[in-house]
Structures are given as C-alpha cells and as structure tokens.
Amino acid sequence: MSNTVLVIGESGSGKSTSMRNLDPKTTFIINVIGKNLPFKGYKKYYKKITSWDDKEGNYFCSDDWAKIVKCIQVVDENRPEITTIIVDDWQYIISYEYMRRIHEKTSVYDKFAEFAYHGWATFNALKSTRENLTSIVLTHNEIDTDGISKLKTMGKLLKEKLTIEGIFDTILHTHVSNGEYFFQTQTDENSIARSNIGMFDNKLIPNDLLAVKKAVESYYNDEETKE
C-alpha cells in the first residue's frame, strides 16, 4: 500500500508547478486533460508512453477513468524504477465524463452513481500500489456551506457516502501569500489540510513536491529512536 498525498487548491495556486523538482527518472505523470505543465522544458524530460509495454515513457494523457486505472496498475507492476506517480487535475476525470454523457437518457441517479464509482476506482488504484510508491493527486477545491475548502467533485455520492479525504494519508492545501506559493500542512477554520505530527516543520512549507515526497517517505520509513 503506497503513501498517498492529496493536494487541493484553486487554479493557478501552484499545484502543477510543485512538480518542477521531481526526478523524471523516478516520476510518472498522468495528465488528465493534457494541459502544458508550467515548468520550463518539461517535454524534454517527460515522454508520452506509446503502449502499455513501453518501459521508457513517463507521461500519460487521458481523462478516461478506466485507462487511468490501467496506467496506474502498469506503473505499479512493471515500472519498479518509478517511485512517484502523479494524477494532475483529478476532478476532470468526472467532469469531462459528465460533459461527454450529458445527453444520455440514463437516469440521473444511475449516471452519478457511475461517476462516483469511477472517481473512487482511481483513488483505490493509487492506494493499492506497492509500498515504495508515493501516489500524489492534484485537484481543484470547492467551498462548502460552512466555508471550508475541500476537494471538488460532482454529485452527492462521493461527498456524503464516501469521505474522499479520509482515503489519503496526507492532505495539503495550496496557499499564496505576497506572491509566494506554499502548501498548508495543518487544518484551520477554512481548510482540511492534514499531516502527521512531526512530518513537516512548519504549517506553511514551499510548494515543492520533491520536498514533500522526502518528508513523507522519511516519516514512514525511519525507525523511531529507542530510549
């Protein structure tokens, strides 16, 4: 079971940019909508896979939940050199499927039940990967009726029947202040950020997923000091 990290934030708040320092040799990016990544030269270091047997590519573009689940499984089983897998802009998996199927005659409940299952399936695939793989989901936020920033999704099933945030070990919220970009590591009255005691030194840390990966892996892998 992998280490799982959820990063929540508004568009333009530094989620995708936070991938900039990750090592392309050990990182695999699933780009849901195929947008250009906001760091210089990414196409030089991240090459699209040409088939499921491709052992060189480290980049896959698709908004199809089944293909994304398949990609996660392939990376988990066949790419031992990959120790970080990213799903960038997760919420588009559901919203794009909704738009594609908007004219279907299927009942609204049945349709949203399928959307909920597809969203859960991607999270479950990530959670089920090997122990030395850190799985990171980047997604947009929405503000609930209590003014709290949470993961953005569609319909009530994922919100009410499955507390998505509970699936993840660590939850970070983006935070922008005076032109600087951070991750918030602990909750407050406006967010549900969460990390274990001692994992990070500060409530606000630089938006650097390499540093996050190192902190998470060190926390779970280092032995406790024995007195």
N, C-alpha and C positions, 0 to 999 in steps of 0.2 A: 504494500500500500504506500503510495507516494506521499511526499509532503505537498500540501495544497495551499495555494495563496490566491486570494481574490482581491483584485484592485478595482475600486469603484470610483468614478468621478465624471465630471462634466466633460463634454467635448472641448478639446484644447487645453485641458488642465494637466497634461504631461504624462498620460498613461502610456501611449505608444513610444514616446521619446525615452521613457525609462528603460527601454530595451537596449539602448545605444551601446552600453559597455559589456553586454553579454558576449561570450566567446562563440562565434559562429560554428566552430568545430564541434561544440558540445550542445548547441542550441537548435531547436526545431520550432519554426513559427508557423502556426495555422492562421492565415489572414482571411477572415470570414468574407469580407466584401472586396478584397483585392486592392485596397487603397495603398498609395505610396506611403512607405514608412518615413517618419520625419527625422531621419538622421542621414548624414551625408554618406554616399557610397554604399548603401545597403544592398543594392542589386549586385554588387561585386562579391559580396560575402554570403548572400542568401540566394540560393539557386533553386528554382522550382523542380520538384520531383517529376520524372517523366513516366513513372509507373510505380506500382506498389513494390516492385523488386529493386527499385533504384536505391543504391547504397551511398550515393554521393550527395543528392539533393537534401536541402534542409528547410524547405519552404513549400507550403501547400495553400492554394487559394480555393475556397468553396464555401457556400452558405448552406450546403446540403448536410443536414444533421447526420445521415447515415454514412456519408463519405467522411465526415469529420471523425465520427466514432471509429471507422475503419482505419483512418490515418493514425489516430491515437494508438490503436492496437498494434499496428505495423511498427510504429516507432518503439513502442514498449517491447515488443517481442524480437524485432530484427535489427534494431539500431542501438546496440549496447553503448556506443560512444556518446549517445545523446543523453545528457543529464538534466536538461531543462526543456520543457515543452510549453509553448505559449499559445493560448487561444485569444486572439485580439478582436475585440468588439463582439463579445458573445451574444449580446441581445439581438443582433441582426440575424442570427440563426432563426429565431422565432419570427421576428417582424418581417423578414423577407419571405418566409414561407406563408405568412398571413396574407401578404400582398399577392403572391402567386395564386393563392387559392380563394381569393376574396369572392369570386363569382360561383364557387361551388354550391350545390344545393344541400350539402350535408348540414345537419343541424348544428347550430352554433355551439351547443354543449359538446357534441362529439368532436367538432373541429378543435375547440380549445383544449379538450382532453388530449388530443393528439399532440398539439403544440407543447403542452405541459410534459408529456412523456418524452418528446424529442429533446426538450431542454434538459430534463433530468438525465436522460441517457448520456448526453455529452459530459455532464458532471460525473456521473457514475463511472464512465470510461476512464476519466482522468484519475479519479480516486482509486481505481483498481490497478493502476500501473505499478511497476516494481519500486522497491523501497529507495533506490538510489536515483529516482527521477523526481525532480521538483516540477510540479504542474502549476502553471500560473494562468488565471483567467482575468482578462481585462474587460471591463464592461461599463456602460453608462449608468448614471444614477437617476433616481426619481425621488421626489419629496413626498412622504406620506402625509396623512391628515394631521399627524402630530408634529409635522415639521422636521421629521428625521430623514436623512439621506440614506436610501437603500438601493439595492440592485434593481435596475429597471427590467421589467418583464411585461408580459401581456396576460390578461385574464386573471381569475382568482385562484385557480387550482394551485399554481406554483407558490403563490403568496400565502394562501390560507391552509392548504393541505400539506405543504412541504416547506419548511423554513430553510430556504436555499442556503442562507448564510451559515447555518449550522453544519453544512457539509464540509466547510473549509476549516483548516487548522488556523489560518491567519487571514485577517481581513485588513486591508489598508485603504484609506481614503486619500484621494489627491487633495492637496491644499496649496493654494497660490497666495503669496503674500509679498507685496512690494516687488513684483516681477520675478520672484524666486519660486521654484517649484519643489514641493515637498510631498512626502507621504505621511499621513497621520496614522499612528500605530495604536492608539488607545481611544476608547469611546468618549464622547461628551454628549451634551444635550441635543446635538444636531447630527450625529453620525453613529454608526455601529462598528467603527474600527475596533479591531481586537487582535491582541498578540499576547503570548505568554509572558509572565513576569521574568524580566532579565533577558529577553530575546533581543531587545533594542535598548540603547542607552537613553534615548530621548523620545518624547511624544511626537515630535516632528523630525523626520530624517530626510536626507536628499532623495529625490525620486530616481533612484538607481537600483534596478532590479538585480544587478550583479551583487551589490552590497546586501540586498535583501536575501538573495539566494544563499550567500555565505553565512549570514546571520542565522537563517532558518536551519540550514544543514548543520552548522556548528552546535546549535542549541540541542538538536535531537540526537546528534551523534557523539558529542563529547560526554565522557563519563563524569559523574558528579565527584567532587572532591570528598574523599573519605577522611573523617577525623580519627 
